[in-house]
Amino acid sequence: MSGADASTVVHAYGLVDPTSAVQLPAGIDGASVSVVSVGDIAALASELSAEAYGPEVWRAHAEDPRWLEHVASQHHAVLQAVVEQADVLPLRLPGIHADLATLEAALRGEHESLGSAFAGVRGHVELGAKVYVVAAAQDPAAQERPTSGRDYLRRRSAEATSREESRLLRQAKVLDAHEAMAMAATRAVANPAQDAALSGRSEPMVLNAAYLVARDHMEAFIKVAEQLADTLHEAGMTLEVTGPWPPYNFAVGPEETTAREAG
């Protein structure tokens, strides 16, 4: 990677251990990815066209979800390729620096906090869990025609009570499942449920959580999740576990990442 050049900017993807042996993928728009080391931390970075990715371009596209998703997906692809080989701490978008020297200065200036944040995810990956309601209990009596107005109102009241009882039962089972998976992880966070436009599913989502799991405990976590999936299925819900992902939800500090919804 070259030094200062007004026609280019340096994009930082995330932090890695400089001693890690990582096969580096191609970066944004096929740019090469380099390791920029400062002490015991290193940043994965690419030199990009300032015309395409400079600060002014980011400001111009701040409200353009298609452009942002295009960049974010390529940013993620680099981190995903690396997390499958070694520990990585995602950095926030836009990770743009004027040049290599500016990136190195940023790493030195925040070395202590960045090192602490990286230590918090060392040896870990992120696993996601989503629970959907896929079936609702049916009351056979609800299929019968009411015999009077009073009967109709009584049934409507009973149906409302049954729906609320079912909702509370599902809620309790989901909370129990989240707590069980959190116990099998180092850290856990529950995010807002996604709507259908983001989840790509018509069923209601009742849990959207992320878990920081030690690499050597992933198998144990999956076994816990499989047992919980059976219990949730009996209550008309389905559990989906995804990952391993870069630990977006657990990257903290001055370069705190914008959490990506893992798919």
N, C-alpha and C positions, 0 to 999 in steps of 0.2 A: 504494500500500500504506500502510495506516495505521500509527500508532505502537503504543505499549503498549496491550494489551487482554487482560484476564484470560480472556476467552472464546475467544481465538484463540492460535495459535502460528504461527511462521514456519518453513516447510520449505524447505531449500536443496537444489537439484538438482545443480548443478555450477558451475564457473567458466568465464567467457568473457572475451574481450578487450572492455573497455567501448566500444571504438571500432567493434566489429563491427556491421554492419547485419543484424540477424537478425529474421525474422518469428517472433514468439513463439507457440507453440502453447498450447492450454489445458492446465492442470496437473491435479493430483490432484483427482478429483471435479469436474472442470470449472472449478477455480479459475483466476483470472488469474495469469499468470506475469510478474514484474517483474524488472528488472535493477537490482541493488543494487551501486553502484560504490564502491570504496575505493581511491583511487590508480589504479594501472594494472591492477588486477584487478577483476572484477565477478562477483557471484553471481546465478544465476537462482533466484528464490524465489517462493513462494506463501504467502498467508495462509490457514490452514486452521482448522477448528473444533477447539478444544482438547478438546472432548468426544469427538470422533472420532479425533484424532491427537495428543493430548497425551502427555507422558512416561508417565503412569500407564497409558494405553491401550497404548502400545508395550510396557511391562513385562507387562501382562496377556496380550498376544498374542505374547510372545517365543517360545513353543513352538507357535504356530499357523501351520503352513505355508501354509494357504489364505489367511489374512488377509495374511501377509507377502508372498505372491506377488501378491496383488491390489494392494498398495501398490507393490511393486517394479516391476510391469509398467507402472504409470502413471508412476512415476519414470523408468523407462527410456524410455517413449514421448516424454517431454519431451526427454531427452538425444538420442534418435535423431532427432527432428525438427530439433534444432539442429545436430547434427554433419553433417547433409546440407547445411548452409549455411555453417557456420563451425567453428572449433576449439572444443573443449569439454573440460574436465577433470572427470570424474565425481566427485561427493562421496559419502561413505559414508552408508549408511542405519543408524540413523535420523538424518536431517539436521534435527533439530528444535531451534529456538531460541525462547526465551520471547517475543521481540519483535524488531522491526527493529533497535533499538539493540544488542541482544545479538548479533545476526548481524554487524552492522558492527564491533562490538568484537572478535569472533572473527576477522574478516578482517584487522583491524589487527594483532592480537596475533600472528598467524601469517603476516603479509604476506610476509616473506622466503621462508619455506619453501613457501608456497602458490605464490608467484610462480615459484620455481625449478621446482616440480612442473609448473606450467602450461607453462613454457618447454620442458620435456622432451617435451611432446606437441604443441607448436605446429606447425602445418603438416602434421599427421599424422592418420591414422585407424587403427582396428584392423581387421584382417582375420583371420578364423578359418579353420582347416583341420582337417578330420577325415578319418581314413583308416579304412576298414572292410575286413575280410576277407569277401569275398562268394563265394569259390569255393575249394575245396580240391582239390589234385591227386589223381586216382584212379589206383591201381595196378591194371592189368588182372589181374595174377596174384592179387590179393586176392579176385577174384570166383570163383576156382576152389575147389572143395571140397578140403580137406586129405586126403591119402591115409593119414596116420597121426598118432599123437599127437606124434611128433617133428617131423613136417612142420607140424603146427598151431603148435607152440611156435616153430619157426623162423620161420614167417610172422608170428606176433605180434611177435617180436623185430625182424624186418625192418620191419614197419609202424611200430613205435615209433621206430626209427632214422630212418625216412623222415619221420615227423611232426616229429621234432626238427630234422632238417636243413631241412625246409620252414619251420619256425618261425624258425630262425636266418637263413635267406635272406630271409624277409619282414622280419625285424627290421632287417637290414642295409639293405634297400631303403628302409624307412621312415625310418631314421636319415639316409640319404643325401638323401631328399626333404626332410626337416626342415632339414637343413643348407643345401640349395640354396635353400629359401624364406627361411631366415634371412639368407642372403647377399644376397637381394633386398630385405630389409627393414632398417630401422634398428635394431630390437630384436626379440627373439623370446623366447617362453616356452612350455614344454611343460607342460600341466596333466594331472592324472590322467584316465585314460580314463573316460568316462561309462558307467554300466550301461544296460541296455536300457530301464529305467523312465524315465531322463532323455533318452536319445538318441531314443527312439521307434522304434528299429530292433532287429531280432533279431540282426543280424550283429555279431560282436565288433569293438569299436573298438580300434585299435592306435595311433592318434595323435589327440591333442586339443590343438592348439597355437594360439597367438595371435601375430600379427605386427604390429608398429608400422610402418606403411608411409606414406611421404610421399605426400601427395595427388597430386602430379604424377608419382609413380612407380607408381601403382596398375596402370596398363595393363601395364607391364613385369612387375610381380609376377604378374599374371594369366597372362601368356604363359608365364612359368616354370612356374607351377602346371599349366597345360594340358599342357605337355611331360611333366611328372612324372606327370600322371594317366595318360598313355598307357603309361608304363613300369610304373606300379603295376598297371594293368589287366592287363598281360601276366603279372603275378605273382598274379593272383586277388584284387586289392584295388581299391577305388574311393576316389578323393579328392574331397572336397567342400570348396569354398572359400565362405565366407559373409562378409557385410559389404557396405559399411563400417559399423563399429560405433563407438560412443564408446569411447575407449581404456581400458576397465575394467582390463585386466591390466597397464597401465603407469601408472596413477595412483598416485603415491607421496607420502609425507609424512604429516603429522599427520592429514590428512583422507583417508587411503588408502581407496580404495573397496573394498567387498566385491565381488569379481569375479563378474559375472553370466555364466552359460553361454550364449554366443550361439548362437542357434539357426540 
